[in-house]
């Protein structure tokens, strides 16, 4: 008879083994509960899905009208534009495009590009899809992308709102941020108890909670601006930071130069 057979038949040997397993199981359960409680207390973000969708959406309900730079600004451009975008959150992006704040910034962005251009730059002798026309549309694309997909913090649905868990929000100078990396690849380490903050692998800085335009850089030189006035006082954890999508191209639904 083997030792294993003896152990199975001997209640004195078998009982301590069951107790030990029970102790291990109980300890494991307690560890899980403690971890969950610690996570909730520290405000550690839950896992986020970084799957994206691709879709098209009109930039505005009505066309943009822009006075061009040549001939005393008597010439003007009418553009009805659609954007082809890739976004982590299609519903939030569509809602942001329709938001009056976003519409105002889009008007400003398109007018800033258009009012500095001449007719030859937007519609050269080869037509609107000539070299100059393509360069002009690329300027439009970059400009509107910085409005639609400015840097966001955490689970905020758009660049004007704060992360619901940490309270971290984009700063006043958010549109000056050079970071164009996605939310899935960048983060801020925030400790509101010790008042320290770090962007990716950049310098660890201290804050006092009154800063609404705190400038941070990572080791690669990417810069961001954050608002720390509304952070949760007991939050310790990582907050995703970056853009939530891309404008792949700007499509013309109406394009008239007069």
C-alpha atoms as an extended CHARMM CRD file, in Angstrom:
* protein
*
       258  EXT
         1         1  UNK       CA              0.0000000000        0.0000000000        0.0000000000  PROA      1               0.0000000000
         2         2  UNK       CA              1.3530000000        3.4040000000       -0.9520000000  PROA      2               0.0000000000
         3         3  UNK       CA              1.6670000000        6.4380000000        1.3050000000  PROA      3               0.0000000000
         4         4  UNK       CA             -1.1140000000        8.0860000000       -0.7110000000  PROA      4               0.0000000000
         5         5  UNK       CA             -3.4680000000        5.2080000000        0.0560000000  PROA      5               0.0000000000
         6         6  UNK       CA             -2.6240000000        5.4770000000        3.7510000000  PROA      6               0.0000000000
         7         7  UNK       CA             -3.3090000000        9.2000000000        3.7870000000  PROA      7               0.0000000000
         8         8  UNK       CA             -6.6870000000        8.8270000000        2.0770000000  PROA      8               0.0000000000
         9         9  UNK       CA             -7.8200000000        6.2550000000        4.6730000000  PROA      9               0.0000000000
        10        10  UNK       CA             -6.4820000000        8.0890000000        7.7350000000  PROA      10              0.0000000000
        11        11  UNK       CA             -8.8330000000       10.8180000000        9.0280000000  PROA      11              0.0000000000
        12        12  UNK       CA             -6.0860000000       12.2440000000       11.2330000000  PROA      12              0.0000000000
        13        13  UNK       CA             -3.8760000000       12.8810000000        8.1750000000  PROA      13              0.0000000000
        14        14  UNK       CA             -6.7070000000       14.0200000000        5.9110000000  PROA      14              0.0000000000
        15        15  UNK       CA             -8.3260000000       16.5350000000        8.2690000000  PROA      15              0.0000000000
        16        16  UNK       CA             -5.4270000000       19.0080000000        8.5490000000  PROA      16              0.0000000000
        17        17  UNK       CA             -5.1600000000       19.0580000000        4.7560000000  PROA      17              0.0000000000
        18        18  UNK       CA             -8.8020000000       20.1330000000        4.4400000000  PROA      18              0.0000000000
        19        19  UNK       CA             -8.3160000000       22.8060000000        7.0660000000  PROA      19              0.0000000000
        20        20  UNK       CA             -5.2570000000       24.1430000000        5.2960000000  PROA      20              0.0000000000
        21        21  UNK       CA             -7.1320000000       24.3600000000        2.0180000000  PROA      21              0.0000000000
        22        22  UNK       CA             -9.9640000000       26.1600000000        3.7310000000  PROA      22              0.0000000000
        23        23  UNK       CA             -7.5260000000       28.5940000000        5.2970000000  PROA      23              0.0000000000
        24        24  UNK       CA             -5.8910000000       29.2990000000        1.9370000000  PROA      24              0.0000000000
        25        25  UNK       CA             -9.2880000000       29.7610000000        0.2830000000  PROA      25              0.0000000000
        26        26  UNK       CA            -10.4680000000       32.1210000000        3.0230000000  PROA      26              0.0000000000
        27        27  UNK       CA             -7.2290000000       34.0950000000        2.8050000000  PROA      27              0.0000000000
        28        28  UNK       CA             -7.6040000000       34.3810000000       -0.9650000000  PROA      28              0.0000000000
        29        29  UNK       CA            -11.1360000000       35.6940000000       -0.6340000000  PROA      29              0.0000000000
        30        30  UNK       CA            -10.0390000000       38.2280000000        1.9630000000  PROA      30              0.0000000000
        31        31  UNK       CA             -7.1950000000       39.3670000000       -0.3100000000  PROA      31              0.0000000000
        32        32  UNK       CA             -9.6050000000       39.9020000000       -3.2080000000  PROA      32              0.0000000000
        33        33  UNK       CA            -11.9660000000       41.8890000000       -0.9720000000  PROA      33              0.0000000000
        34        34  UNK       CA             -9.0900000000       43.9420000000        0.4140000000  PROA      34              0.0000000000
        35        35  UNK       CA             -7.7580000000       44.6380000000       -3.0840000000  PROA      35              0.0000000000
        36        36  UNK       CA            -11.1810000000       45.7130000000       -4.2840000000  PROA      36              0.0000000000
        37        37  UNK       CA            -11.6290000000       47.9710000000       -1.2900000000  PROA      37              0.0000000000
        38        38  UNK       CA             -8.1850000000       49.4960000000       -1.7890000000  PROA      38              0.0000000000
        39        39  UNK       CA             -8.8880000000       50.0460000000       -5.4860000000  PROA      39              0.0000000000
        40        40  UNK       CA            -12.1530000000       51.7990000000       -4.6780000000  PROA      40              0.0000000000
        41        41  UNK       CA            -10.5150000000       53.9630000000       -2.0040000000  PROA      41              0.0000000000
        42        42  UNK       CA             -7.5550000000       54.9720000000       -4.1660000000  PROA      42              0.0000000000
        43        43  UNK       CA             -9.7190000000       55.6380000000       -7.1860000000  PROA      43              0.0000000000
        44        44  UNK       CA             -7.8300000000       53.3360000000       -9.5370000000  PROA      44              0.0000000000
        45        45  UNK       CA             -9.5850000000       53.4200000000      -12.9320000000  PROA      45              0.0000000000
        46        46  UNK       CA            -11.3280000000       50.2970000000      -14.1660000000  PROA      46              0.0000000000
        47        47  UNK       CA            -10.2130000000       48.7000000000      -17.4100000000  PROA      47              0.0000000000
        48        48  UNK       CA            -11.2680000000       50.5780000000      -20.5230000000  PROA      48              0.0000000000
        49        49  UNK       CA            -11.8820000000       49.1450000000      -23.9760000000  PROA      49              0.0000000000
        50        50  UNK       CA             -9.7630000000       50.8770000000      -26.6250000000  PROA      50              0.0000000000
        51        51  UNK       CA            -11.6010000000       49.4720000000      -29.6300000000  PROA      51              0.0000000000
        52        52  UNK       CA            -12.3440000000       52.1680000000      -32.1900000000  PROA      52              0.0000000000
        53        53  UNK       CA            -14.9520000000       52.6780000000      -34.8840000000  PROA      53              0.0000000000
        54        54  UNK       CA            -14.6960000000       54.4910000000      -38.2110000000  PROA      54              0.0000000000
        55        55  UNK       CA            -17.5460000000       56.6200000000      -39.5400000000  PROA      55              0.0000000000
        56        56  UNK       CA            -18.3590000000       59.8760000000      -41.3410000000  PROA      56              0.0000000000
        57        57  UNK       CA            -20.1960000000       62.8380000000      -39.8460000000  PROA      57              0.0000000000
        58        58  UNK       CA            -21.0890000000       66.3270000000      -41.1640000000  PROA      58              0.0000000000
        59        59  UNK       CA            -18.9360000000       69.0320000000      -39.5780000000  PROA      59              0.0000000000
        60        60  UNK       CA            -21.8840000000       71.4440000000      -39.3560000000  PROA      60              0.0000000000
        61        61  UNK       CA            -25.5820000000       71.5580000000      -40.1230000000  PROA      61              0.0000000000
        62        62  UNK       CA            -25.0290000000       74.3930000000      -42.6120000000  PROA      62              0.0000000000
        63        63  UNK       CA            -22.0570000000       75.2290000000      -44.8720000000  PROA      63              0.0000000000
        64        64  UNK       CA            -19.0690000000       77.2820000000      -43.7480000000  PROA      64              0.0000000000
        65        65  UNK       CA            -18.7910000000       80.6880000000      -45.4430000000  PROA      65              0.0000000000
        66        66  UNK       CA            -15.3470000000       82.2660000000      -45.4760000000  PROA      66              0.0000000000
        67        67  UNK       CA            -14.0770000000       85.4950000000      -47.0140000000  PROA      67              0.0000000000
        68        68  UNK       CA            -10.8440000000       84.7950000000      -48.8780000000  PROA      68              0.0000000000
        69        69  UNK       CA             -7.6900000000       86.8990000000      -48.5810000000  PROA      69              0.0000000000
        70        70  UNK       CA             -7.4960000000       88.2420000000      -52.1560000000  PROA      70              0.0000000000
        71        71  UNK       CA             -9.2490000000       91.1490000000      -53.9170000000  PROA      71              0.0000000000
        72        72  UNK       CA            -10.1110000000       93.0760000000      -50.7700000000  PROA      72              0.0000000000
        73        73  UNK       CA            -11.8420000000       90.0140000000      -49.3540000000  PROA      73              0.0000000000
        74        74  UNK       CA            -14.6550000000       90.3480000000      -51.8620000000  PROA      74              0.0000000000
        75        75  UNK       CA            -14.2510000000       86.7060000000      -52.8440000000  PROA      75              0.0000000000
        76        76  UNK       CA            -15.6470000000       84.0710000000      -50.5600000000  PROA      76              0.0000000000
        77        77  UNK       CA            -15.7010000000       80.3270000000      -50.1780000000  PROA      77              0.0000000000
        78        78  UNK       CA            -18.7100000000       78.1920000000      -49.3020000000  PROA      78              0.0000000000
        79        79  UNK       CA            -17.8990000000       74.7150000000      -47.9770000000  PROA      79              0.0000000000
        80        80  UNK       CA            -20.2280000000       71.9720000000      -46.8190000000  PROA      80              0.0000000000
        81        81  UNK       CA            -17.8550000000       69.4650000000      -45.2540000000  PROA      81              0.0000000000
        82        82  UNK       CA            -17.9870000000       65.9170000000      -43.9330000000  PROA      82              0.0000000000
        83        83  UNK       CA            -15.2070000000       64.3300000000      -41.8860000000  PROA      83              0.0000000000
        84        84  UNK       CA            -14.0640000000       60.7340000000      -42.0520000000  PROA      84              0.0000000000
        85        85  UNK       CA            -13.0420000000       59.9290000000      -38.4930000000  PROA      85              0.0000000000
        86        86  UNK       CA            -11.7380000000       57.1010000000      -36.3540000000  PROA      86              0.0000000000
        87        87  UNK       CA            -12.9060000000       57.3150000000      -32.7460000000  PROA      87              0.0000000000
        88        88  UNK       CA            -12.8800000000       55.2750000000      -29.5430000000  PROA      88              0.0000000000
        89        89  UNK       CA            -16.4270000000       56.4490000000      -28.7910000000  PROA      89              0.0000000000
        90        90  UNK       CA            -18.6550000000       57.1340000000      -31.8030000000  PROA      90              0.0000000000
        91        91  UNK       CA            -21.6380000000       58.3000000000      -29.7530000000  PROA      91              0.0000000000
        92        92  UNK       CA            -19.5470000000       60.7720000000      -27.7400000000  PROA      92              0.0000000000
        93        93  UNK       CA            -17.8450000000       62.0970000000      -30.8880000000  PROA      93              0.0000000000
        94        94  UNK       CA            -21.1500000000       62.6790000000      -32.6800000000  PROA      94              0.0000000000
        95        95  UNK       CA            -22.5020000000       64.4650000000      -29.6060000000  PROA      95              0.0000000000
        96        96  UNK       CA            -19.3900000000       66.6640000000      -29.3890000000  PROA      96              0.0000000000
        97        97  UNK       CA            -19.5830000000       67.6420000000      -33.0920000000  PROA      97              0.0000000000
        98        98  UNK       CA            -23.1460000000       68.8520000000      -32.4960000000  PROA      98              0.0000000000
        99        99  UNK       CA            -22.3000000000       70.6860000000      -29.2520000000  PROA      99              0.0000000000
       100       100  UNK       CA            -22.6140000000       74.5050000000      -29.6120000000  PROA      100             0.0000000000
       101       101  UNK       CA            -19.1740000000       74.9540000000      -28.0320000000  PROA      101             0.0000000000
       102       102  UNK       CA            -17.6010000000       72.6330000000      -30.5850000000  PROA      102             0.0000000000
       103       103  UNK       CA            -19.4800000000       74.3320000000      -33.4490000000  PROA      103             0.0000000000
       104       104  UNK       CA            -18.1010000000       77.7250000000      -32.3370000000  PROA      104             0.0000000000
       105       105  UNK       CA            -14.5390000000       76.4150000000      -32.2520000000  PROA      105             0.0000000000
       106       106  UNK       CA            -15.0120000000       74.7290000000      -35.6470000000  PROA      106             0.0000000000
       107       107  UNK       CA            -16.2070000000       78.0330000000      -37.1570000000  PROA      107             0.0000000000
       108       108  UNK       CA            -13.1390000000       79.7470000000      -35.7400000000  PROA      108             0.0000000000
       109       109  UNK       CA            -10.7780000000       77.0130000000      -36.9840000000  PROA      109             0.0000000000
       110       110  UNK       CA            -12.1420000000       76.9160000000      -40.5350000000  PROA      110             0.0000000000
       111       111  UNK       CA            -12.3400000000       80.7070000000      -40.7910000000  PROA      111             0.0000000000
       112       112  UNK       CA             -8.7570000000       81.0940000000      -39.5550000000  PROA      112             0.0000000000
       113       113  UNK       CA             -7.4890000000       78.8300000000      -42.3400000000  PROA      113             0.0000000000
       114       114  UNK       CA             -9.8280000000       80.1120000000      -45.0580000000  PROA      114             0.0000000000
       115       115  UNK       CA             -9.4240000000       83.8240000000      -44.4230000000  PROA      115             0.0000000000
       116       116  UNK       CA             -5.6480000000       83.5070000000      -44.8500000000  PROA      116             0.0000000000
       117       117  UNK       CA             -5.9530000000       81.7530000000      -48.2380000000  PROA      117             0.0000000000
       118       118  UNK       CA             -6.4110000000       83.1130000000      -51.7550000000  PROA      118             0.0000000000
       119       119  UNK       CA             -8.6040000000       81.7150000000      -54.4970000000  PROA      119             0.0000000000
       120       120  UNK       CA             -5.5520000000       80.2200000000      -56.2170000000  PROA      120             0.0000000000
       121       121  UNK       CA             -4.6630000000       78.3750000000      -53.0180000000  PROA      121             0.0000000000
       122       122  UNK       CA             -8.0730000000       76.8090000000      -52.5620000000  PROA      122             0.0000000000
       123       123  UNK       CA             -8.9890000000       76.3040000000      -56.2120000000  PROA      123             0.0000000000
       124       124  UNK       CA             -6.0410000000       76.3390000000      -58.6170000000  PROA      124             0.0000000000
       125       125  UNK       CA             -6.1300000000       75.9330000000      -62.4090000000  PROA      125             0.0000000000
       126       126  UNK       CA             -6.3790000000       72.1590000000      -62.0880000000  PROA      126             0.0000000000
       127       127  UNK       CA             -9.4860000000       72.4420000000      -59.9140000000  PROA      127             0.0000000000
       128       128  UNK       CA            -10.1610000000       71.9920000000      -56.1850000000  PROA      128             0.0000000000
       129       129  UNK       CA             -8.2810000000       68.6880000000      -56.1520000000  PROA      129             0.0000000000
       130       130  UNK       CA             -5.0560000000       70.1350000000      -57.5470000000  PROA      130             0.0000000000
       131       131  UNK       CA             -1.8780000000       70.4030000000      -55.5060000000  PROA      131             0.0000000000
       132       132  UNK       CA             -2.7860000000       73.7480000000      -53.9360000000  PROA      132             0.0000000000
       133       133  UNK       CA             -6.3270000000       72.6090000000      -53.2540000000  PROA      133             0.0000000000
       134       134  UNK       CA             -5.0870000000       69.4560000000      -51.5250000000  PROA      134             0.0000000000
       135       135  UNK       CA             -2.6770000000       71.4560000000      -49.3630000000  PROA      135             0.0000000000
       136       136  UNK       CA             -5.5280000000       73.7550000000      -48.3600000000  PROA      136             0.0000000000
       137       137  UNK       CA             -7.7770000000       70.8280000000      -47.3970000000  PROA      137             0.0000000000
       138       138  UNK       CA             -4.9390000000       69.3140000000      -45.3550000000  PROA      138             0.0000000000
       139       139  UNK       CA             -4.7280000000       72.5900000000      -43.4140000000  PROA      139             0.0000000000
       140       140  UNK       CA             -8.4720000000       72.3560000000      -42.8050000000  PROA      140             0.0000000000
       141       141  UNK       CA             -8.1240000000       68.7370000000      -41.6590000000  PROA      141             0.0000000000
       142       142  UNK       CA             -5.3950000000       69.5280000000      -39.1280000000  PROA      142             0.0000000000
       143       143  UNK       CA             -7.2890000000       72.5270000000      -37.8260000000  PROA      143             0.0000000000
       144       144  UNK       CA            -10.6130000000       70.7410000000      -37.2700000000  PROA      144             0.0000000000
       145       145  UNK       CA             -8.8690000000       67.6730000000      -35.8310000000  PROA      145             0.0000000000
       146       146  UNK       CA             -7.5020000000       69.8170000000      -33.0040000000  PROA      146             0.0000000000
       147       147  UNK       CA            -11.0660000000       70.8640000000      -32.2090000000  PROA      147             0.0000000000
       148       148  UNK       CA            -12.7720000000       67.4850000000      -32.5230000000  PROA      148             0.0000000000
       149       149  UNK       CA             -9.9580000000       65.5600000000      -30.8650000000  PROA      149             0.0000000000
       150       150  UNK       CA             -8.1760000000       67.8010000000      -28.4070000000  PROA      150             0.0000000000
       151       151  UNK       CA             -6.4760000000       66.1200000000      -25.4490000000  PROA      151             0.0000000000
       152       152  UNK       CA             -8.9340000000       64.4830000000      -23.0550000000  PROA      152             0.0000000000
       153       153  UNK       CA             -8.5970000000       63.0510000000      -19.5430000000  PROA      153             0.0000000000
       154       154  UNK       CA             -9.8480000000       59.6180000000      -18.4860000000  PROA      154             0.0000000000
       155       155  UNK       CA            -13.4710000000       58.8380000000      -19.2750000000  PROA      155             0.0000000000
       156       156  UNK       CA            -14.4930000000       62.4120000000      -20.1180000000  PROA      156             0.0000000000
       157       157  UNK       CA            -16.8270000000       62.3590000000      -23.1560000000  PROA      157             0.0000000000
       158       158  UNK       CA            -15.2330000000       65.4460000000      -24.7130000000  PROA      158             0.0000000000
       159       159  UNK       CA            -12.2390000000       67.8010000000      -24.2600000000  PROA      159             0.0000000000
       160       160  UNK       CA            -14.2650000000       70.3020000000      -22.2080000000  PROA      160             0.0000000000
       161       161  UNK       CA            -15.1360000000       67.9190000000      -19.3880000000  PROA      161             0.0000000000
       162       162  UNK       CA            -13.2680000000       66.2460000000      -16.5270000000  PROA      162             0.0000000000
       163       163  UNK       CA            -12.5570000000       62.6150000000      -15.7480000000  PROA      163             0.0000000000
       164       164  UNK       CA            -15.3740000000       61.3500000000      -13.5220000000  PROA      164             0.0000000000
       165       165  UNK       CA            -13.1250000000       59.3140000000      -11.2420000000  PROA      165             0.0000000000
       166       166  UNK       CA            -10.1610000000       61.6160000000      -10.5820000000  PROA      166             0.0000000000
       167       167  UNK       CA            -11.6750000000       64.9990000000      -11.3650000000  PROA      167             0.0000000000
       168       168  UNK       CA             -8.7150000000       65.8040000000      -13.6420000000  PROA      168             0.0000000000
       169       169  UNK       CA             -9.6050000000       68.0430000000      -16.5920000000  PROA      169             0.0000000000
       170       170  UNK       CA             -7.8190000000       69.6070000000      -19.5780000000  PROA      170             0.0000000000
       171       171  UNK       CA             -6.2590000000       73.0010000000      -18.8290000000  PROA      171             0.0000000000
       172       172  UNK       CA             -7.1490000000       76.3930000000      -20.2750000000  PROA      172             0.0000000000
       173       173  UNK       CA             -4.3850000000       76.1280000000      -22.8960000000  PROA      173             0.0000000000
       174       174  UNK       CA             -5.4370000000       72.6230000000      -23.9230000000  PROA      174             0.0000000000
       175       175  UNK       CA             -5.4630000000       73.3960000000      -27.6560000000  PROA      175             0.0000000000
       176       176  UNK       CA             -1.7610000000       74.3270000000      -27.4290000000  PROA      176             0.0000000000
       177       177  UNK       CA             -0.8670000000       70.8040000000      -26.2870000000  PROA      177             0.0000000000
       178       178  UNK       CA              1.5470000000       69.0470000000      -28.6340000000  PROA      178             0.0000000000
       179       179  UNK       CA              0.4840000000       65.5480000000      -27.5760000000  PROA      179             0.0000000000
       180       180  UNK       CA             -1.3870000000       63.7620000000      -30.3740000000  PROA      180             0.0000000000
       181       181  UNK       CA             -1.0220000000       60.2330000000      -29.0290000000  PROA      181             0.0000000000
       182       182  UNK       CA             -4.1100000000       58.1610000000      -28.2090000000  PROA      182             0.0000000000
       183       183  UNK       CA             -5.6580000000       57.7910000000      -24.7580000000  PROA      183             0.0000000000
       184       184  UNK       CA             -4.6730000000       54.1260000000      -24.7950000000  PROA      184             0.0000000000
       185       185  UNK       CA             -0.9290000000       54.9110000000      -24.8150000000  PROA      185             0.0000000000
       186       186  UNK       CA             -0.4600000000       57.8100000000      -22.3920000000  PROA      186             0.0000000000
       187       187  UNK       CA             -1.3270000000       58.4730000000      -18.7650000000  PROA      187             0.0000000000
       188       188  UNK       CA             -0.9070000000       60.7790000000      -15.8140000000  PROA      188             0.0000000000
       189       189  UNK       CA              0.1270000000       59.3850000000      -12.4470000000  PROA      189             0.0000000000
       190       190  UNK       CA             -1.8160000000       61.4520000000       -9.9340000000  PROA      190             0.0000000000
       191       191  UNK       CA             -1.4610000000       61.3860000000       -6.1630000000  PROA      191             0.0000000000
       192       192  UNK       CA             -3.8140000000       63.9020000000       -4.5900000000  PROA      192             0.0000000000
       193       193  UNK       CA             -2.7310000000       62.9930000000       -1.0560000000  PROA      193             0.0000000000
       194       194  UNK       CA              0.9730000000       63.7300000000       -1.5580000000  PROA      194             0.0000000000
       195       195  UNK       CA              0.1360000000       66.3200000000       -4.2660000000  PROA      195             0.0000000000
       196       196  UNK       CA              2.3530000000       64.8820000000       -6.9850000000  PROA      196             0.0000000000
       197       197  UNK       CA              1.7010000000       64.4800000000      -10.6930000000  PROA      197             0.0000000000
       198       198  UNK       CA              3.6410000000       62.8650000000      -13.5380000000  PROA      198             0.0000000000
       199       199  UNK       CA              2.9150000000       62.6910000000      -17.2750000000  PROA      199             0.0000000000
       200       200  UNK       CA              4.1170000000       59.3310000000      -18.6710000000  PROA      200             0.0000000000
       201       201  UNK       CA              7.8350000000       59.0680000000      -17.8540000000  PROA      201             0.0000000000
       202       202  UNK       CA              8.3090000000       62.8070000000      -17.3980000000  PROA      202             0.0000000000
       203       203  UNK       CA              9.3390000000       64.7310000000      -14.3020000000  PROA      203             0.0000000000
       204       204  UNK       CA              7.3780000000       64.2080000000      -11.0820000000  PROA      204             0.0000000000
       205       205  UNK       CA              5.9430000000       67.6140000000      -10.1380000000  PROA      205             0.0000000000
       206       206  UNK       CA              4.1030000000       68.9320000000       -7.1030000000  PROA      206             0.0000000000
       207       207  UNK       CA              0.8560000000       70.9020000000       -7.1480000000  PROA      207             0.0000000000
       208       208  UNK       CA             -1.4060000000       72.5910000000       -4.6230000000  PROA      208             0.0000000000
       209       209  UNK       CA             -4.7960000000       72.1410000000       -6.3350000000  PROA      209             0.0000000000
       210       210  UNK       CA             -5.2940000000       75.7490000000       -7.4680000000  PROA      210             0.0000000000
       211       211  UNK       CA             -3.6840000000       75.2720000000      -10.9020000000  PROA      211             0.0000000000
       212       212  UNK       CA             -6.1080000000       75.4390000000      -13.8470000000  PROA      212             0.0000000000
       213       213  UNK       CA             -3.4490000000       75.3710000000      -16.5870000000  PROA      213             0.0000000000
       214       214  UNK       CA             -0.6400000000       73.1540000000      -15.2520000000  PROA      214             0.0000000000
       215       215  UNK       CA              1.9590000000       72.4200000000      -17.9450000000  PROA      215             0.0000000000
       216       216  UNK       CA              3.4730000000       68.9190000000      -18.1120000000  PROA      216             0.0000000000
       217       217  UNK       CA              5.8670000000       67.1890000000      -20.4970000000  PROA      217             0.0000000000
       218       218  UNK       CA              6.9860000000       63.5850000000      -20.9120000000  PROA      218             0.0000000000
       219       219  UNK       CA             10.4750000000       62.3140000000      -21.7750000000  PROA      219             0.0000000000
       220       220  UNK       CA              9.6430000000       62.4210000000      -25.4910000000  PROA      220             0.0000000000
       221       221  UNK       CA              8.8680000000       66.1430000000      -25.2450000000  PROA      221             0.0000000000
       222       222  UNK       CA              5.0930000000       65.8780000000      -25.6750000000  PROA      222             0.0000000000
       223       223  UNK       CA              3.3060000000       68.5920000000      -23.7270000000  PROA      223             0.0000000000
       224       224  UNK       CA             -0.1310000000       68.8460000000      -22.1300000000  PROA      224             0.0000000000
       225       225  UNK       CA             -2.0330000000       71.2940000000      -19.9190000000  PROA      225             0.0000000000
       226       226  UNK       CA             -4.2950000000       70.1030000000      -17.0990000000  PROA      226             0.0000000000
       227       227  UNK       CA             -6.7520000000       71.6510000000      -14.6690000000  PROA      227             0.0000000000
       228       228  UNK       CA             -6.1990000000       70.4500000000      -11.0820000000  PROA      228             0.0000000000
       229       229  UNK       CA             -8.7910000000       72.6160000000       -9.3540000000  PROA      229             0.0000000000
       230       230  UNK       CA            -11.4610000000       69.8980000000       -9.3220000000  PROA      230             0.0000000000
       231       231  UNK       CA             -9.4450000000       66.7640000000       -8.4920000000  PROA      231             0.0000000000
       232       232  UNK       CA            -10.7010000000       64.3380000000       -5.8600000000  PROA      232             0.0000000000
       233       233  UNK       CA             -8.7240000000       64.9190000000       -2.6670000000  PROA      233             0.0000000000
       234       234  UNK       CA             -8.1510000000       61.2090000000       -1.9620000000  PROA      234             0.0000000000
       235       235  UNK       CA             -7.4720000000       60.0530000000       -5.5390000000  PROA      235             0.0000000000
       236       236  UNK       CA             -4.3120000000       58.0440000000       -6.1820000000  PROA      236             0.0000000000
       237       237  UNK       CA             -3.9230000000       56.3340000000       -9.5120000000  PROA      237             0.0000000000
       238       238  UNK       CA             -3.3610000000       56.4810000000      -13.2320000000  PROA      238             0.0000000000
       239       239  UNK       CA             -5.5220000000       58.6300000000      -15.5300000000  PROA      239             0.0000000000
       240       240  UNK       CA             -5.4220000000       57.9730000000      -19.2890000000  PROA      240             0.0000000000
       241       241  UNK       CA             -4.6540000000       61.1370000000      -21.2300000000  PROA      241             0.0000000000
       242       242  UNK       CA             -4.5050000000       61.7830000000      -24.9650000000  PROA      242             0.0000000000
       243       243  UNK       CA             -6.7580000000       62.1280000000      -27.9670000000  PROA      243             0.0000000000
       244       244  UNK       CA             -9.8360000000       59.9590000000      -28.4740000000  PROA      244             0.0000000000
       245       245  UNK       CA             -9.6850000000       59.8000000000      -32.2520000000  PROA      245             0.0000000000
       246       246  UNK       CA             -8.3600000000       61.0410000000      -35.5750000000  PROA      246             0.0000000000
       247       247  UNK       CA             -9.7380000000       62.9920000000      -38.5210000000  PROA      247             0.0000000000
       248       248  UNK       CA             -8.6000000000       60.8340000000      -41.4300000000  PROA      248             0.0000000000
       249       249  UNK       CA             -9.8420000000       63.1440000000      -44.1620000000  PROA      249             0.0000000000
       250       250  UNK       CA            -12.1980000000       66.0330000000      -44.8910000000  PROA      250             0.0000000000
       251       251  UNK       CA            -14.6930000000       65.3680000000      -47.6780000000  PROA      251             0.0000000000
       252       252  UNK       CA            -16.4380000000       68.0370000000      -49.7600000000  PROA      252             0.0000000000
       253       253  UNK       CA            -20.1980000000       67.9050000000      -50.0410000000  PROA      253             0.0000000000
       254       254  UNK       CA            -20.3220000000       71.4550000000      -51.4110000000  PROA      254             0.0000000000
       255       255  UNK       CA            -17.3530000000       73.5870000000      -52.4210000000  PROA      255             0.0000000000
       256       256  UNK       CA            -17.9650000000       76.9130000000      -54.1980000000  PROA      256             0.0000000000
       257       257  UNK       CA            -15.6270000000       79.8530000000      -54.7420000000  PROA      257             0.0000000000
       258       258  UNK       CA            -17.2350000000       83.1430000000      -55.8160000000  PROA      258             0.0000000000
